[in-house]
Amino acid sequence: MTTDFPDSLIPAYDAARLRTLHQFQIVNTTPEQIFDDYVAWAALLFNVPIALISLVDADYVWFKALTGATGIPGLVRNESMCSAAILAGQDVVVSDYKPESCRLIKPDVAQAIGLNFYAGAALVAADDSRLGMLAVIGKESREFSAAEASMLTRLAGLVSRTIELRYKYLTADQPGEWEDAQRELNKALDDNSALARYLATRNQGIDLSDAEVAQPIIRRLESVDKVLTRRLG
């Protein structure tokens, strides 16, 4: 899958995008369990060592949640594939970290730890601003199927709506409601994780192109979606 990136890492509309991003009051905030759970589940589902939720700020890409690595709050904007991926027109961006694959970023950090695979789906606000990415990352080059791309897009949509729900409760000064919402969402995701572990063990990996495998996962994602829909009103 070839990705067409624009000529500049900083698009003309970036100021408006950043206003939307900062409206959510989530940039450079402490970890929160629900977002940690999303990335842990994504890593399991797509069989990768690293998964993250990124927020692309003016000069820095913050990792709101990260599994598979420690002590990395984020990367400067021109070193993160996520900062380029939010500019692409595709629903899902798939790339390696070779310089010729994306000339907008310096891949030095990724190459230093042996990363060779990236797939990310944008986190999109209601005004269509791209806030960041839900990304799954690996050390081995691999194909990423249409079924996997569809699942990653679906999961990124849930993350986007969870960011919206967080903003709703915190701006209404209802931190207790946000904590309750996280617990409810965590329970649904725990059910997903148990299912994914079972399927991975039974089938020696999760083949999302197999309807018998994909449908139970989709049903559980729908249960997460129902929680978000009810709470967002």
N, C-alpha and C positions, 0 to 999 in steps of 0.2 A: 504494500500500500504506500503510494507516494504522496507526500504532503507538500502542498504549495504554500510557502510562507511569503509574506509581504517583504518589501525591501527594508523596512525600518522596524526596530523593536518597539518604538514608541509611536503609536498611531495618532492621527490628528484628534481622534475622539477620546484620548486617554484621560484628559482632565475630567470629563463627564463621568467616565467609568470609575475613576478614583473617588469622585464625590459619592457615587452609589456605594462603593466598597466601604468607605469610612462611615457612611450612614448606619451600617449594621453594627458598628462598635465591636468588631470581632478581631481586628488586626492586632497582632502582638499581644494576645490574651493568653491566660494560663490554660493548660489542657483541661478538657471536659470529657467525661467518660463516654458520652454518646458518640463523639467524633472519633475517639480512640477505637470504639467498637466497630464503627464503619470501616476503618482502614484494616483492622485485624480481620474482619470478615472478607474484605476485598482480596487481601493477600492469600487467604485460604481458598477462596472461590476460583481465583485465576492462577493459583499455584506459582506464586512469585515470592521472593524473599522480602521485598520492600513494597509498601503501599503508603500513600500520603494524601492529605488534603492540604492544598496550597492556596494562599491568598496573595495575589500579585499586587504589591504596593508600588509606589513611584520608583524606588531605587532598590527594593529588597523583596524577595519572595519568602513570606512567612509560612512555616509549616504548622498549621493548626493541629494536625495530628500526623503521627509518623510511626510506622511499625517496621522493624527490621534494621533499624539503626538508632543510635543513641547520641545525645549531646549535640544535635544539629538543629538549631532553631529555624534555619532557612539558608538561603543563598542570595548573594547579590543578584540583581535582576538579569544581568547579561551572562550569568553562569547557570541559570535554571532553564531546563527545557519547558517548564510550565509557562514561563513568561513568553515564549514563542508560541506555545500550543494554544493559548487563549486567542491568538490572532488568526488562526487558521479557520477556514470555512467549514471544515468537516466536523461532524458530530463527535468523532473520535479521532485523535491524532496518534499515529503509530510511527515510531522512529527508532533509530539507534543513536549512538552518540558520536558518529563519525562527523568530522567537520563539514564534509560535503553534503551531509544529510540536512543540516540546518546551519546556515552561515550567520544567523543572528546571535548565536550564543557561543561562549567559550566552553568546550566540553571537558576542560582539564580536571575538574573535581570528579565528574562522573567517570572519566577514563581512569583516574588514579585508583578508584576502588573497583574497577573492572566491570562497569555497567555497560550492557550492550543491547538492552531492550527497554522501550518506554511506550506505554499506551495510556492516554489520558482523555477524560471526558470533562467538558467545561461545567463549572458551577455557574448557573445563569440566574440573575435576579429577574424580578417581574418586568423591569424596563428593558430586558434583554442585555444588560451589562454583564460581561463575563468577569466574575470576581476572582476566579482561580481555577484549579483543576482537581479532580479526583484522579490520581495516577497510580498505576501499577508498574513496577520496575524490576528488571531481572538482569542477571549476569550472562545469560545465554540468549543468543538471537533466536527468535521463534516467530511463527505465524500467529496472527490474531484474527480469528474467524469473525464472520458477520454476526454469528450468534453471540460470541463474546463481546463484540462491540455494542450490540443491542443491550446486553446485560449491564455493561459498564455505564452506558448512557442512562439506563433506568436507575441504577444505584446513585449516580451523580445527581439525578433529579431529586432523589430523596434527601441527599445531603444539602442541596440548595434549599429545599423547603424546610429542613431542620434549622438552617441558619436564619431563615425568615421567622420561624417559630420562636427561636431564641430571642430575636430582636423584639418580637411582639410582647413577650412576657417581661423582659428586662426593662424595656422602655415604659411599660405600664407599672413598673416597680412591683412585680410579682415574681420574685426569685423562687419562692416556694413552688409556684406553678411550673416554672421551668425545671426545677428538680423533679417534680412529679412526672412531667412529660418525659424527661430523660429516663426515668425508671421504667415507664411504660414502653418507650421505644427500645430500651435495652432488652426488655423481656422478649419482644418480638425478634430482635436481632439474635439473641441467644438461641432461640428456636432455629433460626437460619443457620447459625454456626454449627449446632449439633447435627443438623441435616447435612451440611456441607462436609463435615468430618466423616459422617457415615458414608456418603456417596464417594468421597475420595478414597476411603479405605476399601469399599466394596469394589469399585471400578478401577482402582489404581490411577486415580485422577478424575477430574470432572469434565465430561464432554458435554458442553452446553448445546451442541447441535443435536444431541439425543433428546427427543421430546420427553421421554420417561424420566430423564435426569433434570431437564430444565423446568418442567411444569411444577414440580413440588417447590422448587426454589422461587419461581415466579409467584406462586400462591402465597408464600411467606412474605415476599416483598410487598405484595398487595396488602397484607395485614399491617405492615409498617405504614404504607400509604394511607390506609384508613385512619390510623391514629393521627397522622399529620392533618388529614382533611378535617377530621372532627375538631381538633384543637385549633386549627387556623380559622375555622368557621366559614 
